Amino acid sequence: MLKISITDSARARITKISSASAEDVLLRIAVDGGGCSGYQYIMTMVNSDNIATDDIVISEDHKPLVVVDRFSVPFLQNCKLDFVENLSGGSFNIKNPNVKGGCGCGNSFEYIEEQK
């Protein structure tokens, strides 16, 4: 089971984007190899037709908000999804307790491998 907490700000932004669309849309969060620290987050808005049968859908109050592919689940366990607005604009932000370190630009991270 994937546990991600979603802040009020992130929930409101996803709802606002979905409301402006003709179709229900969700935020897809994925982790991909790359960047200077090893992994990077990929976040895109997708409509509900683009959900695979093995994707994990996170819903609140019976409203789907976030979708995550199976590969990304271990990387995102116990994360907090936020939406932050500043003078440059706004963006979704992930606070991840599984991150060992990151690059200076903030776009990639190093994952803490599970101890066996």
Contact map, one row per residue, 1 for C-alpha under 8 A:
11100000000000000000000000000000000000000000000000000000000000000000000000000000000000000000000000000000000000000000
11110000000000000000000000000000000000000000000000000001000000000000000010011100000000000000000000000000000000000000
11111000000000000000000000000000000000000000000000000000000000000000000000011110000000000000000000000000000000000000
01111100000000000000000000000000000000000000000000000000000000000000000000011111100000000000000000000000000000000000
00111110000000000000000000000000000000000000000000000000000000000000000000000111100000000000000000000000000000000000
00011111011000000000000000000000000000000000000000000000000000000000000000000001110000000000000000000000000000000000
00001111111000000000000000000000000000000000000000000000000000000000000000000001111000000000000000000000000000000000
00000111111100000000000000000000000000000000000000000000000000000000000000000000010000000000000000000000000000000000
00000011111110000000000000000000000000000000000000000000000000000000000000000000011100000000000000000000000000000000
00000111111111000000000000000000000000000000000000000000000000000000000000000000111000000001000000000000000000000000
00000111111111100000000000000000000000000000000000000000000000001000000000000000000000000000000000000000000000000000
00000001111111110000000000000000000000000000000000000000000000000000000000000000000000000000000000000000000000000000
00000000111111111000000000000000000000000000000000000000000000000000000000000000001000000000000000000000000000000000
00000000011111111100000001100000000000000000000000000000000000001000000000000000000000000000000000000000000000000000
00000000001111111110000000000000000000000000000000000000000000001000000000000000000000000000000000000000000000000000
00000000000111111111000000000000000000000000000000000000000000000000000000000000000000000000000000000000000000000000
00000000000011111111100010000000000000000000000000000000000000000000000000000000000000000000000000000000000000000000
00000000000001111111111111000000000000000000000000000000000000000000000000000000000000000000000000000000000000000000
00000000000000111111110100000000000000000000000000000000000000000000000000000000000000000000000000000000000000000000
00000000000000011111110000000000000000000000000000000000000000000000000000000000000000000000000000000000000000000000
00000000000000001111111110000000000000000000000000000000000000000000000000000000000000000000000000000000000000000000
00000000000000000111111100000000000000000000000000000000000000000000000000000000000000000000000000000000000000000000
00000000000000000100111110000000000000000000001100000000000000000000000000000000000000000000000000000000000000000000
00000000000000000110111111000000000000000000001100000000000000000000000000000000000000000000000000000000000000000000
00000000000000001100101111100000000000000000111100000000000000001000000000000000000000000000000000000000000000000000
00000000000001000100000111110000000000000000111100000000000000011110000000000000000000000000000000000000000000000000
00000000000001000000000011111000000000000011110000000000000000001110000000000000000000000000000000000000000000000000
00000000000000000000000001111100000000000111110000000000000000000111000000000000000000000000000000000000000000000000
00000000000000000000000000111110000000001111000000000000000000000111100100000000000000000000000000000000000000000000
00000000000000000000000000011111000000001110000000000000000000000001100100000000000000000000000000000000000000000000
00000000000000000000000000001111100000111100000000000000000000000000001100100000000000000000000000000000000000000000
00000000000000000000000000000111110000111100000000000000000000000000000100000000000000000000000000000000000000000000
00000000000000000000000000000011111001110000000000000000000000000000000000000000000000000000000000000000000000000000
00000000000000000000000000000001111111110000000000000000000000000000000000000000000000000000000000000000000100000000
00000000000000000000000000000000111111110000000000000000000000000000000000000000000000000000000000000000001110000000
00000000000000000000000000000000011111100000000000000000000000000000000000000000000000000000000000000010000110000000
00000000000000000000000000000000011111100000000000000000000000000000000000000000000000000000000000001110000111000000
00000000000000000000000000000000111111110000000000000000000000000000000000000000000000000000000000000000000111100000
00000000000000000000000000000011111111111000000000000000000000000000000000000000000000000000000000000000000111100000
00000000000000000000000000000011111001111100000000000000000000000000000000000000000000000000000000000000001110000000
00000000000000000000000000001111000000111110000000000000000000000000000000000000000000000000000000000000001100000000
00000000000000000000000000011111000000011111000000000000000000000000000000000000000000000000000000000000000000000000
00000000000000000000000000111100000000001111100000000000000000000000000000000000000000000000000000000000000000000000
00000000000000000000000000111000000000000111110000000000000000000000000000000000000000000000000000000000000000000000
00000000000000000000000011110000000000000011111000000000000000000000000000000000000000000000000000000000000000000000
00000000000000000000000011110000000000000001111111000000000000000000000000000000000000000000000000000000000000000000
00000000000000000000001111000000000000000000111111100000000000000000000000000000000000000000000000000000000000000000
00000000000000000000001111000000000000000000011111100000000000000000000000000000000000000000000000000000000000000000
00000000000000000000000000000000000000000000011111100000000000000000000000000000000000000000000000000000000000000000
00000000000000000000000000000000000000000000011111110000000000000000000000000000000000000000000000000000000000000000
00000000000000000000000000000000000000000000001111111010000000000010000000000000000000000000000000000000000000000000
00000000000000000000000000000000000000000000000001111110000000000000000000000000000000000000000000000000000000000000
00000000000000000000000000000000000000000000000000111110000000000000000000000000000000000000000000000000000000000000
00000000000000000000000000000000000000000000000000011111000000000000110000000000000000000000000000000000000000000000
00000000000000000000000000000000000000000000000000111111100000000011110000000000000000000000000000000000000000000000
01000000000000000000000000000000000000000000000000000111110000000011110000000000000000000000000000000000000000000000
00000000000000000000000000000000000000000000000000000011111000011111000000000000000000000000000000000000000000000000
00000000000000000000000000000000000000000000000000000001111100011110000000000000000000000000000000000000000000000000
00000000000000000000000000000000000000000000000000000000111111111100000000000000000000000000000000000000000000000000
00000000000000000000000000000000000000000000000000000000011111111000000000000000000000000000000000000000000000000000
00000000000000000000000000000000000000000000000000000000001111100000000000000000000000000000000000000000000000000000
00000000000000000000000000000000000000000000000000000000001111110000000000000000000000000000000000000000000000000000
00000000000000000000000000000000000000000000000000000000001111111000000000000000000000000000000000000000000000000000
00000000000000000000000001000000000000000000000000000000111101111100000000000000000000000000000000000000000000000000
00000000001001100000000011100000000000000000000000000000111100111110000000000000000000000000000000000000000000000000
00000000000000000000000001111000000000000000000000000000111000011111000000000000000000000000000000000000000000000000
00000000000000000000000001111000000000000000000000100011110000001111100000000000000000000000000000000000000000000000
00000000000000000000000000011100000000000000000000000011100000000111110110000000000000000000000000000000000000000000
00000000000000000000000000001100000000000000000000000111000000000011111110000000000000000000000000000000000000000000
00000000000000000000000000000000000000000000000000000111000000000001111110000000000000000000000000000000000000000000
00000000000000000000000000000010000000000000000000000000000000000000111111000000000000000000000000000000000000000000
00000000000000000000000000001111000000000000000000000000000000000001111111110000000000000000000000000000000000000000
01000000000000000000000000000000000000000000000000000000000000000001111111111000000000000000000000000000000000000000
00000000000000000000000000000000000000000000000000000000000000000000001111111000000000000000000000000000000000000000
00000000000000000000000000000010000000000000000000000000000000000000000111111000000000000000000001000000000000100000
01110000000000000000000000000000000000000000000000000000000000000000000111111110000000000000000101000000000000000000
01110000000000000000000000000000000000000000000000000000000000000000000011111110000000000000000001000000000000000000
01111000000000000000000000000000000000000000000000000000000000000000000000011111000000000000000110000000000000000000
00111000000000000000000000000000000000000000000000000000000000000000000000011111100000000000011110000000000000000000
00011110000000000000000000000000000000000000000000000000000000000000000000000111110000000000011100000000000000000000
00011110010000000000000000000000000000000000000000000000000000000000000000000011111000000001111000000000000000000000
00000111110000000000000000000000000000000000000000000000000000000000000000000001111100000001111000000000000000000000
00000010110010000000000000000000000000000000000000000000000000000000000000000000111110000111100000000000000000000000
00000000100000000000000000000000000000000000000000000000000000000000000000000000011111000111100000000000000000000000
00000000000000000000000000000000000000000000000000000000000000000000000000000000001111111110000000000000000000000000
00000000000000000000000000000000000000000000000000000000000000000000000000000000000111111100000000000000000000000000
00000000000000000000000000000000000000000000000000000000000000000000000000000000000011111000000000000000000000000000
00000000000000000000000000000000000000000000000000000000000000000000000000000000000011111100000000000000000000000000
00000000000000000000000000000000000000000000000000000000000000000000000000000000000011111110000000000000000000000000
00000000000000000000000000000000000000000000000000000000000000000000000000000000001111011111000000000000000000000000
00000000000000000000000000000000000000000000000000000000000000000000000000000000001110001111100000000000000000000000
00000000010000000000000000000000000000000000000000000000000000000000000000000000111100000111110000000000000000000000
00000000000000000000000000000000000000000000000000000000000000000000000000000000111100000011111000000000000000000000
00000000000000000000000000000000000000000000000000000000000000000000000000000011110000000001111100000000000000000000
00000000000000000000000000000000000000000000000000000000000000000000000000000011110000000000111110000000000000000000
00000000000000000000000000000000000000000000000000000000000000000000000000010111000000000000011111100000000000000000
00000000000000000000000000000000000000000000000000000000000000000000000000000110000000000000001111100000000000000000
00000000000000000000000000000000000000000000000000000000000000000000000000111000000000000000000111110000000000110000
00000000000000000000000000000000000000000000000000000000000000000000000000000000000000000000000111111100000011110000
00000000000000000000000000000000000000000000000000000000000000000000000000000000000000000000000001111100000011110000
00000000000000000000000000000000000010000000000000000000000000000000000000000000000000000000000000111110000011100000
00000000000000000000000000000000000010000000000000000000000000000000000000000000000000000000000000111111011111000000
00000000000000000000000000000000000110000000000000000000000000000000000000000000000000000000000000001111111110000000
00000000000000000000000000000000000000000000000000000000000000000000000000000000000000000000000000000111110000000000
00000000000000000000000000000000000000000000000000000000000000000000000000000000000000000000000000000011111100000000
00000000000000000000000000000000000000000000000000000000000000000000000000000000000000000000000000000111111110000000
00000000000000000000000000000000001000011000000000000000000000000000000000000000000000000000000000000110111110000000
00000000000000000000000000000000011111111000000000000000000000000000000000000000000000000000000000000110111111000000
00000000000000000000000000000000001111110000000000000000000000000000000000000000000000000000000000111110011111100000
00000000000000000000000000000000000011100000000000000000000000000000000000000000000000000000000000111100000111110000
00000000000000000000000000000000000001100000000000000000000000000000000000100000000000000000000001111000000011111000
00000000000000000000000000000000000000000000000000000000000000000000000000000000000000000000000001110000000001111100
00000000000000000000000000000000000000000000000000000000000000000000000000000000000000000000000000000000000000111110
00000000000000000000000000000000000000000000000000000000000000000000000000000000000000000000000000000000000000011111
00000000000000000000000000000000000000000000000000000000000000000000000000000000000000000000000000000000000000001111
00000000000000000000000000000000000000000000000000000000000000000000000000000000000000000000000000000000000000000111
